Amino acid sequence: MHIVPSLDPGSPRVRFGAELRRLREAAQLSQAAVAARLGCTQTQVSRLEKATRTPSRSDAERLDRLFHTADGVSFTRLYQRIVAQPGGPVWFRSWVEEIEPTARVLRSWDPLLIPGLLQTEAYARHLFSQAPQITLDEVEERVQARIQRKRILDRDTPPLILVLIDPGVLRRKVGGAAVMRDQLDHLLEITRRPTVYIQVVDSDCLAGLLGAFMIAELPDGQPDAVHVDSSATGQVTTEDDTVRAIWKRYEAIRRWAYPEPVSTKMIEEARREWT
């Protein structure tokens, strides 16, 4: 089943898709005809119109040439509004806007922190506040973007979430004892959901020390996508060699994971230590 994300009707990306469909139909062009002019597939045009794909600059420029900015619509200006939206780096936006909302299964590994989808607001706020030279407004923008991102967990048909974490994550102080108690309480609560599984990985596992990553299984035969973290910039790709390498690393880490009941007890023990 294809899961359609909940979209903000006022967002520039939704407006981009709506204007594309309106002008295409007014010009009596099929999606295939527009795809031929953009140099992409009919499916990609359909996803642009549904706002489940973020347009590229070249998409916008070619559409402006195709429709001659009809009715004053400038796809280039709409594209600029899309990439100017606050709340996170541009390289990560394709993951948040296109991949996570449509994924059937999300797998993640994090050796340092609680994964973003499972963070409390206070935990996330403290993390963002530690970024060099960040302003209070920027912190709040990122917190609100994270809250928006987490809404996929509350959909009628949420993705299956499979989380692997290092035990040190449970004892790494982020924002103080109260923040950590609330964060671990949240983990214990969310593990009761039938679509969320959290496993703690033995600290002797060395396969995951290269860094955090996520794997998204997408519907309709689309290739898996991966997001690989780094201290400077991350990578989001469906490139086959990279995806295979991340899958192999995930399986190597998973072999060191404790069963869910044991993992839950480990979280409970760590929670009691934050007094």
N, C-alpha and C positions, 0 to 999 in steps of 0.2 A: 504493500500500500504506500502510495506517495504521500508524505506528510507536508502539508502546506503551512509555512510559518505564519504567525500573526504579524501583520505589517501595519505600520503607522501610515494612515491614508494621507497625512500631510507631509511625509518625508520626500526629499528631492528624488530619491530612487523610485518611489511609487509614482511620482509625477512624471518622471522620465518615461516609465513604462506606459502610463496612461496616454501620454501625448504621442508616443510612438504608435500605439494601437490606433488612436483616433486618426492620425494623419495617414497611416498606412491604409486604413479602411476607406478614408475619404479619397485616396488616390487609386483605390481598387487594386491594391497590390497584395499578393499573398505573402505569408511569412517566408516562404521559400524564395520569392523574388527579392525581398529585402535582405535575406541571408546571403544571396548571391552577390549583392552590392556591398555587403559588409565583409564578405570573405569568411563567413562562419556557417554554422548549421541552422536549419529551421528550428531545432530544439533550443538552441542558444537565443534565437530571436524570441521564441515563446517565453523563455525564462526572463529575458529583458522586459517583456510586456507584463509579466506577472510579478516583476520586481524581486525575483529570486536569484538574479544574477546582477552583479555590479558592472555597469558599462565601463569600457576603456575609453581613453581620450580619442583613440582612432575611431571607435564606434560613434562617438558623439560628432566628430568632425565629418565623417562620411554621411551620417544622417542629416546634418545641416546641408551638405551638398545635394543630397537626394531630394529633400523637401524644401530647399531654398528658404529656410526659416519661415515657413508658412505660418500665418496668423501671429507672427511675432515670436514664435517658439524657437528658442535657441537651445539645442541639445548640448552645445559646448558649455553654455552658462549653467545648465542643470548639472552637468558633469562636475563643474567646478564647485557647485554647492554640495554635491555628494562628498567629494574628497576633502572639503573644508570642514565637514562635521566633526565636532570634538568627541572626545571619549576614548581615544586610543590611536595607535599608529596606523598609518594607511596600509602597511603590509599585512596587518592582522585583520583588517576590516573584511576582506574576502572570506576569512574563516567565520567571523561572527555573523556576517550578513547572508552568506550563501551556503556555507557548509554545515555549521552546527544546526541551523533551523530545519534542515532537510534530512539530516542524518538519521538512519535507523538505529545505529549502534555507535557509541562514542567510547573509546578506550583511552585511558590516560595513565601516565607514570610521572610522578613528581618526587624527586629525592630531597627537596628543600622546603616546600610550602604546601599548605592545603590547596588543592586545585581550585582555580577561579570559580568554576560552576558551583562549588560546594562552600565557598567562603561566606561568612556572615558580613554584614555591612560594616561593622566595626573593625573586623580583621582586615577587610579590603581597604578601608579608609586609612588605617595605620600604615599598611604597606605602601599605598600610593603617596602618602605624606613624606615618605623617606626618599623619594626620588630627588636627585640634585636639582636645585633652583626651581622647584615646582611651586606654583602659586596655590592659594587656597581654592580659587575658582577652578583651576585645572584639576585639583584633587577631587572636588565635588563632581565635575564633569565625568571623571573616570569612574567614580563610585556609581553614579547614576547609569552609566553605560554598562557597568557590571550587573547592576540590578536588572536592567532591561535584558541582558544576555541570559540571566538565570530563569527567565520566564518560560523557557522551553521545558523546564522541569515540571511545570504546572499545567501543561497542555493536556487535553483529553487523551491524546496519543503521544506521550513523551518518548524520546529515544531511550534505549537501554544504555545505562551508564555503568561502565566497568572501570573501577579506579584502583590503581596500585600506588601505595605511598610507603616511603621509608619511615621506620619508627621514630627517627629523630624529628620528623615533622610534628609529631604529637607533643614534643617537649621543647620545641624552638619557640621562645617567647616572642610573640608579636602583639604589641599593645598592652602587655601586662596580664596579670593572672585572671582578672575578670573577663577580659576579651577572650583569653584562651579557654576558660571554663565554658563560656557561651558558645565558642566555636566547636569545642568537642561535644557539647550537648547537641548542637546542630547536626554534627556527623552521626551521632547515635540515633537522633530522630529520623534523619533522612535514610538511614539504612533500613528502616522499617518499610520503606516504599518498595513495591515489588519490582521496580525498574532500576534500582540503584544498588550496586554491589561494591563494597569497599574492602580491600584486602591489604593488610600490612605485610611488607616484604622483609625477610630476615636481614639484619644489618650486615651480615657477612656477604651478601650479594654485591658483587663488584660490577656486574654487567650494566647497571643503570647509572654509574657515576658520571657518564658523559653529559647528562642533562635530561631535562623534562621533555616530554613529547605527548602528542595526542594522535590517535588514528580514528578516522571517521569512515564508517561503512555507509555508502549512499544508496538510494533506491534506483530502480529502473535500469540496472546494469551499468550504472556509472562507476568509474574506477574509484578505488579507495583514495582518500586524501589524508595527508599528514601535516601536522604543525609541529615544527621542531624549534625549541627555545634556544636562545643564546643571550649573553649579557648585553649585546649591542643591538642586534636585530634578529628577528626570527625568520623562518622559512615556511611557507605554505605551498605545498606542491602535490600533484598527482603523478609526478614522474616515476616511472615504473621501478627503476633501480633504487631510488630513495625510499619508496614505499616498501619494497621488499626488505631493504636493510632495516627499516624501523620495525617491521613486523617480526623479523628474526630477533631483534633486541627485546621487543616486548615479550616474546615467548621465553627468552632466556631469563628475563626478570620474573615472569609469572611462575616459573618453576621454583622460585624461592619464596613464593607468597604463602602465608598461613591461611588455613581455611577460614571462612567468614565467621563462624562462632568464636574461634580463637582470636581473630582480628578484632571483633567487637569487644571481647574481654580486655584486650590490650588498650583499646581506646578508653574503656571504662577505667582501667588502672591509671592511665595518664591523666584522665579527668580528675581523679581523686587527688592527684599530686598538685593540682593548681588551686591551692588554698591560700 
